Amino acid sequence: MTDGAVSVPPAPEEQFPHVNPQVYRFVVDVTFLPVLLSGMRLDIHGREHVPPPGTPLVVAANHQSALDPFLIARALPPGRFLQFMAKRELFVPVIGDIIRAGGSFPVDRDGSDVKAIRTSLRILKAGGTVGIFPQGTRGGQEIHGGAALIAARGRAPILPAGISRDGRRWVIRFGEPISARGGIKANTEELARRLQMLSQPVGRRV
């Protein structure tokens, strides 16, 4: 999705993906096992910046590993169920069913996926939490405007989340929310600046 390039028609009344709390917690716990078994730990900073559950929120993070969505989900305070835009290639039998039960939904990364945007807006309207990797792919350098667009349409703040690995620890750093009122271009630029800072382990300089 490019900055300001998507015109989203009014969303029809459709069912949005609900979270099965038992499946969600099971997936978050199971995907954390590789971290524990490798002798690593998860350090979490900035939880005080996370708005209370029941309010719409867009979580935007940098992307460097397949564990990223699950680490962010584990780092969020109880009551926040993170529903990620996941690449459509993951929605194959069995795995796709588990992903859907956890509340996530497919997105076509090769174009402007209006259906995924509509799904995001329905989740936000219900006071849910949408997760987005604005880089699009792991290790991408450019921050796209999709997160700011969805936040503006959904009247939800953007919570920047920096992910880094430092020695034998994973680090999740939440920054102060970015208001959706700042404009798509300005908020995308601010998000890029925040993620660059937050993706550095605590104590390191950019």
MIDRENDREN-933598 format. One line per 8 residues: number of its first residue (from 1); for each residue x, y, z of N, C-alpha, C, O. Coordinates in nm, 2 decimals, decimal comma. Example, Ala and Ser with C-alpha at 12.3 -4.5 7.8 and 13.67 -1.06 7.14 Angstrom:
1> 1,32:-0,57:0,78:1,23:-0,45:0,78:1,32:-0,33:0,78:1,42:-0,33:0,85  1,28:-0,22:0,71:1,37:-0,11:0,71:1,29:0,00:0,79:1,34:0,11:0,80
END
This chain:
1> 0,08:-0,12:0,00:0,00:0,00:0,00:0,09:0,12:0,00:0,18:0,13:0,08  0,06:0,22:-0,08:0,13:0,34:-0,09:0,06:0,45:-0,03:-0,06:0,45:-0,01  0,13:0,55:0,01:0,08:0,66:0,09:-0,02:0,74:0,01:0,01:0,80:-0,09  -0,15:0,74:0,06:-0,25:0,82:0,01:-0,30:0,77:-0,12:-0,39:0,84:-0,18  -0,26:0,65:-0,18:-0,29:0,61:-0,31:-0,42:0,52:-0,31:-0,46:0,48:-0,42  -0,48:0,49:-0,20:-0,59:0,40:-0,19:-0,71:0,47:-0,16:-0,72:0,54:-0,05  -0,82:0,45:-0,24:-0,95:0,51:-0,21:-1,03:0,39:-0,16:-1,06:0,30:-0,24  -1,08:0,39:-0,04:-1,15:0,28:0,02:-1,30:0,31:0,02:-1,34:0,40:0,10
9> -1,38:0,24:-0,06:-1,52:0,27:-0,05:-1,58:0,23:0,09:-1,52:0,15:0,16  -1,70:0,28:0,12:-1,76:0,24:0,25:-1,77:0,09:0,26:-1,81:0,02:0,17  -1,73:0,04:0,38:-1,73:-0,11:0,40:-1,87:-0,16:0,42:-1,94:-0,10:0,50  -1,90:-0,27:0,35:-2,03:-0,33:0,37:-2,03:-0,40:0,51:-1,93:-0,42:0,57  -2,15:-0,43:0,56:-2,17:-0,49:0,68:-2,12:-0,64:0,66:-2,20:-0,72:0,62  -2,00:-0,67:0,70:-1,95:-0,81:0,69:-1,90:-0,85:0,82:-1,88:-0,77:0,91  -1,89:-0,98:0,84:-1,83:-1,04:0,96:-1,68:-1,02:0,96:-1,61:-1,06:0,87  -1,63:-0,97:1,07:-1,49:-0,95:1,08:-1,43:-1,07:1,16:-1,50:-1,13:1,24
17> -1,30:-1,10:1,15:-1,24:-1,22:1,22:-1,24:-1,20:1,37:-1,18:-1,10:1,42  -1,31:-1,29:1,44:-1,31:-1,29:1,58:-1,19:-1,37:1,64:-1,14:-1,46:1,57  -1,15:-1,34:1,76:-1,04:-1,41:1,83:-1,10:-1,52:1,91:-1,19:-1,50:1,99  -1,04:-1,64:1,90:-1,07:-1,75:1,99:-0,96:-1,74:2,10:-0,85:-1,77:2,07  -1,00:-1,69:2,22:-0,89:-1,66:2,32:-0,81:-1,79:2,36:-0,69:-1,77:2,38  -0,87:-1,91:2,36:-0,79:-2,03:2,39:-0,69:-2,06:2,28:-0,57:-2,09:2,31  -0,73:-2,05:2,15:-0,64:-2,07:2,04:-0,53:-1,96:2,04:-0,41:-1,99:2,02  -0,57:-1,84:2,06:-0,48:-1,73:2,06:-0,37:-1,75:2,17:-0,25:-1,74:2,13
25> -0,40:-1,78:2,29:-0,31:-1,80:2,39:-0,22:-1,93:2,37:-0,10:-1,92:2,39  -0,28:-2,03:2,31:-0,20:-2,15:2,28:-0,10:-2,12:2,18:0,02:-2,16:2,19  -0,13:-2,05:2,07:-0,04:-2,02:1,97:0,08:-1,93:2,02:0,19:-1,95:1,99  0,04:-1,83:2,10:0,14:-1,74:2,16:0,24:-1,82:2,25:0,36:-1,79:2,25  0,19:-1,91:2,33:0,27:-1,99:2,42:0,36:-2,09:2,34:0,48:-2,10:2,37  0,30:-2,16:2,24:0,38:-2,25:2,16:0,49:-2,19:2,08:0,60:-2,24:2,08  0,46:-2,07:2,02:0,56:-2,00:1,94:0,67:-1,94:2,03:0,78:-1,90:1,98  0,65:-1,94:2,16:0,75:-1,88:2,25:0,85:-1,99:2,29:0,96:-1,96:2,35
33> 0,82:-2,12:2,27:0,90:-2,23:2,31:1,04:-2,22:2,25:1,14:-2,25:2,32  1,06:-2,19:2,12:1,19:-2,18:2,06:1,28:-2,08:2,13:1,40:-2,10:2,15  1,22:-1,97:2,18:1,29:-1,87:2,26:1,34:-1,93:2,39:1,46:-1,91:2,42  1,25:-2,00:2,46:1,29:-2,06:2,59:1,39:-2,17:2,57:1,49:-2,17:2,65  1,37:-2,25:2,47:1,46:-2,37:2,46:1,60:-2,33:2,41:1,69:-2,40:2,43  1,61:-2,21:2,35:1,74:-2,16:2,30:1,81:-2,09:2,41:1,92:-2,04:2,39  1,75:-2,08:2,53:1,81:-2,01:2,64:1,80:-1,86:2,63:1,87:-1,78:2,70  1,71:-1,81:2,55:1,69:-1,66:2,54:1,58:-1,61:2,62:1,51:-1,69:2,69
41> 1,56:-1,48:2,63:1,45:-1,43:2,71:1,39:-1,31:2,63:1,45:-1,26:2,53  1,28:-1,26:2,68:1,21:-1,15:2,62:1,21:-1,03:2,71:1,15:-1,05:2,82  1,27:-0,92:2,68:1,26:-0,80:2,76:1,16:-0,71:2,69:1,16:-0,69:2,57  1,07:-0,65:2,78:0,96:-0,57:2,73:0,97:-0,43:2,80:0,99:-0,42:2,92  0,97:-0,33:2,71:0,98:-0,19:2,76:0,86:-0,11:2,70:0,82:-0,13:2,59  0,81:-0,01:2,78:0,71:0,08:2,73:0,57:0,03:2,74:0,48:0,09:2,67  0,54:-0,07:2,82:0,40:-0,11:2,83:0,31:-0,01:2,88:0,19:-0,01:2,85  0,36:0,09:2,95:0,28:0,20:3,00:0,22:0,28:2,88:0,12:0,36:2,90
49> 0,28:0,27:2,76:0,23:0,35:2,65:0,11:0,28:2,58:0,05:0,34:2,49  0,08:0,15:2,61:-0,03:0,08:2,55:-0,16:0,13:2,60:-0,19:0,11:2,72  -0,25:0,18:2,51:-0,38:0,22:2,56:-0,46:0,10:2,62:-0,43:-0,01:2,59  -0,56:0,13:2,70:-0,64:0,02:2,77:-0,71:-0,06:2,67:-0,75:-0,01:2,56  -0,74:-0,19:2,70:-0,82:-0,28:2,61:-0,96:-0,22:2,59:-1,01:-0,15:2,67  -1,01:-0,26:2,47:-1,15:-0,21:2,44:-1,15:-0,08:2,36:-1,25:-0,03:2,32  -1,03:-0,02:2,34:-1,02:0,10:2,25:-0,95:0,06:2,12:-0,86:-0,03:2,13  -0,98:0,12:2,01:-0,92:0,08:1,88:-0,77:0,12:1,88:-0,73:0,22:1,93
57> -0,69:0,03:1,82:-0,54:0,06:1,82:-0,48:-0,01:1,70:-0,51:-0,13:1,67  -0,39:0,06:1,64:-0,31:0,00:1,53:-0,16:-0,01:1,59:-0,10:0,08:1,63  -0,11:-0,14:1,59:0,02:-0,16:1,63:0,11:-0,18:1,51:0,09:-0,27:1,43  0,21:-0,09:1,49:0,30:-0,10:1,38:0,44:-0,13:1,42:0,49:-0,06:1,51  0,50:-0,23:1,37:0,63:-0,27:1,41:0,73:-0,30:1,29:0,68:-0,32:1,18  0,86:-0,29:1,32:0,95:-0,33:1,22:0,95:-0,48:1,22:0,90:-0,55:1,31  1,00:-0,54:1,11:0,99:-0,68:1,08:1,12:-0,74:1,04:1,18:-0,70:0,95  1,16:-0,84:1,12:1,29:-0,91:1,10:1,29:-1,06:1,11:1,38:-1,12:1,06
65> 1,19:-1,12:1,17:1,19:-1,26:1,18:1,04:-1,31:1,18:0,95:-1,24:1,21  1,03:-1,44:1,16:0,89:-1,51:1,16:0,83:-1,50:1,30:0,71:-1,52:1,32  0,91:-1,48:1,41:0,86:-1,48:1,54:0,80:-1,34:1,58:0,73:-1,33:1,68  0,82:-1,24:1,50:0,78:-1,11:1,54:0,64:-1,09:1,58:0,61:-1,03:1,69  0,54:-1,14:1,50:0,40:-1,12:1,55:0,37:-1,18:1,68:0,29:-1,13:1,76  0,43:-1,30:1,71:0,40:-1,37:1,83:0,47:-1,30:1,95:0,42:-1,30:2,06  0,59:-1,25:1,93:0,66:-1,18:2,04:0,59:-1,05:2,08:0,58:-1,02:2,19  0,53:-0,98:1,98:0,46:-0,86:2,01:0,33:-0,89:2,08:0,29:-0,83:2,18
73> 0,26:-1,00:2,04:0,14:-1,04:2,10:0,17:-1,08:2,25:0,09:-1,05:2,34  0,28:-1,15:2,27:0,32:-1,18:2,41:0,35:-1,06:2,49:0,33:-1,06:2,61  0,41:-0,96:2,43:0,45:-0,84:2,50:0,34:-0,75:2,54:0,35:-0,67:2,64  0,23:-0,75:2,47:0,11:-0,67:2,50:0,05:-0,70:2,63:0,05:-0,82:2,67  0,00:-0,60:2,70:-0,07:-0,63:2,83:-0,19:-0,72:2,81:-0,25:-0,73:2,70  -0,23:-0,80:2,91:-0,35:-0,88:2,91:-0,47:-0,80:2,86:-0,49:-0,69:2,90  -0,56:-0,87:2,78:-0,68:-0,80:2,73:-0,67:-0,75:2,59:-0,77:-0,72:2,53  -0,54:-0,73:2,54:-0,52:-0,69:2,40:-0,50:-0,81:2,32:-0,39:-0,88:2,33
81> -0,59:-0,84:2,22:-0,57:-0,95:2,13:-0,53:-0,89:2,00:-0,60:-0,82:1,93  -0,40:-0,92:1,96:-0,35:-0,86:1,84:-0,39:-0,94:1,71:-0,36:-1,06:1,70  -0,45:-0,87:1,62:-0,50:-0,93:1,50:-0,42:-0,88:1,38:-0,44:-0,77:1,33  -0,33:-0,96:1,33:-0,23:-0,92:1,23:-0,28:-0,94:1,09:-0,35:-1,04:1,06  -0,24:-0,85:1,01:-0,24:-0,87:0,86:-0,13:-0,97:0,83:-0,01:-0,94:0,85  -0,17:-1,09:0,78:-0,07:-1,19:0,75:-0,07:-1,22:0,60:-0,17:-1,22:0,54  0,05:-1,24:0,55:0,06:-1,27:0,40:-0,04:-1,38:0,36:-0,04:-1,49:0,43  -0,11:-1,37:0,25:-0,21:-1,46:0,21:-0,15:-1,60:0,19:-0,22:-1,70:0,20
89> -0,02:-1,61:0,16:0,04:-1,74:0,13:0,04:-1,84:0,26:0,05:-1,96:0,24  0,02:-1,78:0,38:0,01:-1,86:0,50:-0,12:-1,93:0,52:-0,13:-2,02:0,60  -0,22:-1,88:0,44:-0,36:-1,93:0,47:-0,38:-2,06:0,39:-0,47:-2,06:0,30  -0,31:-2,16:0,42:-0,33:-2,30:0,36:-0,40:-2,38:0,47:-0,41:-2,34:0,58  -0,45:-2,50:0,42:-0,53:-2,59:0,52:-0,45:-2,61:0,65:-0,32:-2,62:0,65  -0,52:-2,62:0,76:-0,47:-2,64:0,89:-0,40:-2,51:0,95:-0,45:-2,45:1,04  -0,28:-2,48:0,89:-0,21:-2,36:0,94:-0,30:-2,23:0,92:-0,31:-2,15:1,02  -0,37:-2,22:0,81:-0,46:-2,11:0,79:-0,57:-2,11:0,88:-0,61:-2,00:0,93
97> -0,62:-2,22:0,92:-0,74:-2,23:1,01:-0,69:-2,19:1,15:-0,77:-2,12:1,22  -0,57:-2,22:1,19:-0,52:-2,18:1,32:-0,50:-2,03:1,32:-0,53:-1,96:1,42  -0,44:-1,98:1,21:-0,42:-1,83:1,21:-0,55:-1,76:1,22:-0,56:-1,66:1,29  -0,65:-1,80:1,14:-0,78:-1,74:1,15:-0,85:-1,75:1,29:-0,90:-1,65:1,33  -0,83:-1,86:1,35:-0,89:-1,88:1,49:-0,82:-1,78:1,59:-0,88:-1,74:1,68  -0,69:-1,75:1,56:-0,62:-1,65:1,64:-0,66:-1,51:1,61:-0,62:-1,41:1,68  -0,75:-1,49:1,51:-0,80:-1,35:1,48:-0,73:-1,28:1,36:-0,77:-1,17:1,32  -0,62:-1,34:1,31:-0,55:-1,27:1,20:-0,62:-1,30:1,07:-0,71:-1,38:1,06
105> -0,58:-1,22:0,96:-0,65:-1,23:0,84:-0,55:-1,20:0,72:-0,45:-1,14:0,74  -0,58:-1,25:0,60:-0,49:-1,24:0,49:-0,48:-1,10:0,43:-0,58:-1,03:0,43  -0,36:-1,07:0,37:-0,34:-0,95:0,29:-0,26:-0,99:0,17:-0,16:-1,07:0,18  -0,29:-0,93:0,06:-0,22:-0,94:-0,06:-0,11:-0,83:-0,06:-0,14:-0,71:-0,08  0,02:-0,87:-0,05:0,12:-0,77:-0,04:0,17:-0,72:-0,17:0,25:-0,63:-0,18  0,11:-0,78:-0,28:0,16:-0,73:-0,41:0,07:-0,61:-0,47:0,10:-0,56:-0,57  -0,03:-0,58:-0,39:-0,11:-0,46:-0,44:-0,19:-0,40:-0,32:-0,16:-0,43:-0,21  -0,28:-0,31:-0,36:-0,36:-0,24:-0,26:-0,48:-0,33:-0,23:-0,57:-0,33:-0,30
113> -0,47:-0,40:-0,11:-0,57:-0,50:-0,08:-0,69:-0,43:0,00:-0,68:-0,41:0,12  -0,79:-0,39:-0,08:-0,90:-0,31:-0,02:-0,98:-0,40:0,08:-1,02:-0,35:0,18  -0,99:-0,53:0,05:-1,06:-0,62:0,15:-0,99:-0,62:0,28:-1,06:-0,62:0,39  -0,86:-0,63:0,28:-0,78:-0,63:0,41:-0,80:-0,50:0,48:-0,81:-0,50:0,61  -0,80:-0,39:0,41:-0,83:-0,26:0,47:-0,96:-0,26:0,54:-0,98:-0,21:0,65  -1,06:-0,31:0,47:-1,20:-0,31:0,52:-1,20:-0,39:0,65:-1,27:-0,36:0,75  -1,14:-0,51:0,65:-1,14:-0,60:0,76:-1,07:-0,52:0,88:-1,12:-0,53:0,99  -0,96:-0,46:0,86:-0,90:-0,38:0,96:-0,99:-0,28:1,02:-0,99:-0,26:1,15
121> -1,06:-0,21:0,94:-1,15:-0,10:0,99:-1,27:-0,16:1,07:-1,31:-0,10:1,17  -1,32:-0,28:1,04:-1,42:-0,34:1,12:-1,37:-0,38:1,25:-1,44:-0,37:1,35  -1,24:-0,43:1,26:-1,18:-0,47:1,38:-1,17:-0,35:1,47:-1,20:-0,35:1,59  -1,12:-0,24:1,41:-1,10:-0,11:1,49:-1,24:-0,06:1,54:-1,25:-0,01:1,65  -1,34:-0,07:1,46:-1,47:-0,02:1,49:-1,52:-0,09:1,62:-1,60:-0,04:1,70  -1,48:-0,22:1,63:-1,52:-0,30:1,75:-1,43:-0,28:1,87:-1,44:-0,35:1,96  -1,34:-0,19:1,86:-1,24:-0,17:1,97:-1,13:-0,26:1,97:-1,07:-0,28:2,08  -1,10:-0,32:1,86:-0,99:-0,42:1,85:-0,85:-0,37:1,82:-0,83:-0,25:1,81
129> -0,76:-0,46:1,81:-0,62:-0,42:1,78:-0,57:-0,48:1,65:-0,56:-0,60:1,64  -0,53:-0,40:1,56:-0,48:-0,44:1,43:-0,33:-0,43:1,43:-0,27:-0,33:1,46  -0,26:-0,54:1,39:-0,11:-0,54:1,38:-0,07:-0,53:1,23:-0,12:-0,60:1,15  0,03:-0,44:1,21:0,08:-0,42:1,07:0,23:-0,41:1,07:0,29:-0,35:1,16  0,29:-0,47:0,97:0,44:-0,44:0,95:0,44:-0,35:0,83:0,43:-0,39:0,72  0,46:-0,22:0,86:0,46:-0,12:0,75:0,58:-0,13:0,65:0,57:-0,07:0,54  0,68:-0,21:0,68:0,78:-0,24:0,58:0,74:-0,34:0,48:0,80:-0,35:0,37  0,63:-0,41:0,51:0,58:-0,50:0,41:0,64:-0,64:0,42:0,57:-0,74:0,43
137> 0,77:-0,65:0,41:0,84:-0,77:0,41:0,96:-0,76:0,52:0,99:-0,66:0,56  1,01:-0,88:0,56:1,11:-0,88:0,66:1,24:-0,81:0,60:1,28:-0,84:0,49  1,29:-0,72:0,68:1,41:-0,65:0,64:1,39:-0,54:0,54:1,49:-0,48:0,50  1,26:-0,51:0,51:1,24:-0,40:0,41:1,28:-0,26:0,47:1,28:-0,24:0,59  1,32:-0,17:0,38:1,38:-0,05:0,43:1,27:0,07:0,42:1,28:0,16:0,50  1,18:0,05:0,33:1,08:0,16:0,32:0,96:0,14:0,40:0,90:0,03:0,41  0,91:0,25:0,47:0,79:0,24:0,55:0,68:0,29:0,46:0,68:0,40:0,42  0,58:0,20:0,44:0,46:0,24:0,36:0,36:0,31:0,44:0,36:0,30:0,56
145> 0,26:0,37:0,37:0,16:0,45:0,44:0,04:0,37:0,48:-0,06:0,44:0,53  0,03:0,24:0,47:-0,09:0,17:0,50:-0,13:0,18:0,65:-0,25:0,19:0,68  -0,03:0,18:0,74:-0,07:0,19:0,88:-0,13:0,32:0,91:-0,23:0,33:0,99  -0,08:0,43:0,86:-0,13:0,56:0,88:-0,27:0,58:0,82:-0,36:0,64:0,87  -0,29:0,52:0,70:-0,42:0,52:0,63:-0,52:0,45:0,71:-0,63:0,51:0,73  -0,49:0,33:0,76:-0,59:0,26:0,84:-0,62:0,33:0,97:-0,74:0,33:1,01  -0,52:0,38:1,03:-0,54:0,45:1,16:-0,63:0,57:1,14:-0,71:0,60:1,22  -0,61:0,64:1,03:-0,69:0,76:1,01:-0,83:0,73:0,98:-0,92:0,79:1,03
153> -0,85:0,62:0,89:-0,99:0,58:0,86:-1,06:0,52:0,98:-1,18:0,54:1,00  -0,98:0,45:1,07:-1,04:0,39:1,19:-1,04:0,47:1,31:-1,08:0,43:1,42  -0,99:0,60:1,30:-0,98:0,69:1,41:-0,91:0,62:1,53:-0,96:0,63:1,64  -0,80:0,56:1,50:-0,72:0,49:1,61:-0,58:0,54:1,61:-0,52:0,57:1,51  -0,52:0,55:1,73:-0,38:0,58:1,74:-0,29:0,47:1,69:-0,33:0,36:1,68  -0,17:0,51:1,65:-0,07:0,41:1,61:0,03:0,39:1,72:0,09:0,48:1,77  0,04:0,26:1,76:0,14:0,23:1,87:0,27:0,17:1,80:0,26:0,06:1,75  0,38:0,25:1,80:0,50:0,20:1,74:0,56:0,09:1,83:0,57:0,11:1,95
161> 0,61:-0,02:1,77:0,67:-0,13:1,84:0,80:-0,16:1,78:0,80:-0,21:1,66  0,91:-0,14:1,85:1,04:-0,18:1,79:1,09:-0,32:1,84:1,08:-0,35:1,96  1,13:-0,40:1,75:1,18:-0,54:1,78:1,33:-0,54:1,75:1,37:-0,50:1,64  1,40:-0,60:1,84:1,55:-0,61:1,82:1,60:-0,74:1,89:1,53:-0,79:1,98  1,71:-0,78:1,85:1,77:-0,90:1,92:1,91:-0,85:1,96:1,99:-0,80:1,88  1,94:-0,87:2,09:2,07:-0,83:2,14:2,13:-0,94:2,23:2,08:-0,97:2,34  2,22:-1,01:2,17:2,28:-1,12:2,25:2,18:-1,23:2,27:2,13:-1,28:2,17  2,15:-1,27:2,39:2,06:-1,38:2,42:1,92:-1,32:2,46:1,86:-1,39:2,54
169> 1,89:-1,21:2,41:1,76:-1,16:2,44:1,69:-1,09:2,32:1,75:-1,03:2,24  1,56:-1,11:2,32:1,47:-1,04:2,23:1,42:-0,92:2,30:1,40:-0,93:2,42  1,41:-0,80:2,24:1,37:-0,68:2,30:1,25:-0,62:2,23:1,26:-0,60:2,11  1,14:-0,60:2,30:1,03:-0,53:2,24:1,01:-0,39:2,31:1,01:-0,39:2,44  1,01:-0,28:2,23:1,00:-0,15:2,29:0,88:-0,08:2,23:0,87:-0,06:2,11  0,78:-0,05:2,32:0,67:0,03:2,27:0,69:0,18:2,29:0,74:0,22:2,40  0,66:0,26:2,19:0,67:0,40:2,21:0,54:0,47:2,23:0,44:0,40:2,24  0,54:0,60:2,25:0,42:0,67:2,27:0,33:0,66:2,15:0,38:0,67:2,04
177> 0,20:0,65:2,17:0,11:0,64:2,05:0,12:0,77:1,96:0,14:0,88:2,01  0,10:0,75:1,83:0,09:0,86:1,74:-0,05:0,89:1,70:-0,12:0,79:1,66  -0,10:1,01:1,72:-0,24:1,04:1,70:-0,27:1,02:1,55:-0,19:1,06:1,46  -0,39:0,98:1,52:-0,43:0,96:1,38:-0,46:1,09:1,31:-0,49:1,09:1,19  -0,46:1,20:1,38:-0,50:1,33:1,33:-0,39:1,40:1,25:-0,41:1,50:1,19  -0,27:1,34:1,26:-0,16:1,42:1,20:-0,15:1,41:1,05:-0,06:1,49:0,99  -0,23:1,33:0,98:-0,22:1,32:0,84:-0,14:1,20:0,80:-0,04:1,16:0,87  -0,17:1,14:0,69:-0,11:1,01:0,65:0,04:1,03:0,62:0,12:0,95:0,67
185> 0,08:1,13:0,55:0,22:1,15:0,51:0,30:1,18:0,64:0,41:1,12:0,66  0,25:1,28:0,72:0,33:1,32:0,84:0,34:1,20:0,94:0,44:1,18:1,00  0,23:1,12:0,95:0,23:1,01:1,05:0,32:0,90:1,00:0,39:0,83:1,08  0,33:0,88:0,87:0,42:0,78:0,82:0,56:0,81:0,84:0,64:0,73:0,88  0,59:0,94:0,82:0,73:0,99:0,85:0,77:0,98:0,99:0,88:0,94:1,03  0,67:1,01:1,08:0,69:1,01:1,22:0,71:0,86:1,27:0,79:0,83:1,35  0,63:0,77:1,21:0,64:0,63:1,24:0,77:0,57:1,20:0,83:0,50:1,28  0,82:0,61:1,09:0,95:0,57:1,04:1,06:0,61:1,14:1,15:0,53:1,17
193> 1,05:0,73:1,19:1,15:0,79:1,28:1,14:0,71:1,41:1,25:0,68:1,47  1,02:0,69:1,46:1,01:0,62:1,59:1,06:0,47:1,58:1,13:0,42:1,67  1,02:0,40:1,47:1,07:0,26:1,46:1,22:0,25:1,45:1,28:0,16:1,50  1,28:0,35:1,38:1,43:0,35:1,38:1,49:0,35:1,51:1,59:0,29:1,54  1,43:0,44:1,60:1,48:0,45:1,73:1,45:0,33:1,82:1,53:0,28:1,89  1,32:0,29:1,81:1,28:0,18:1,90:1,33:0,04:1,87:1,34:-0,05:1,95  1,38:0,03:1,74:1,43:-0,10:1,70:1,58:-0,12:1,75:1,64:-0,22:1,72  1,63:-0,02:1,82:1,77:-0,03:1,87:1,75:-0,08:2,02:1,67:-0,03:2,09
201> 1,83:-0,18:2,06:1,82:-0,23:2,20:1,84:-0,12:2,29:1,91:-0,02:2,27  1,78:-0,13:2,41:1,79:-0,03:2,51:1,94:0,00:2,55:2,01:-0,10:2,57  1,97:0,13:2,55:2,11:0,16:2,59:2,19:0,19:2,47:2,31:0,24:2,48  2,14:0,16:2,35:2,22:0,18:2,23:2,17:0,31:2,16:2,06:0,35:2,17  2,26:0,37:2,09:2,22:0,49:2,01:2,20:0,46:1,87:2,26:0,36:1,81  2,11:0,53:1,80:2,08:0,51:1,66:2,20:0,56:1,58:2,20:0,55:1,46
END
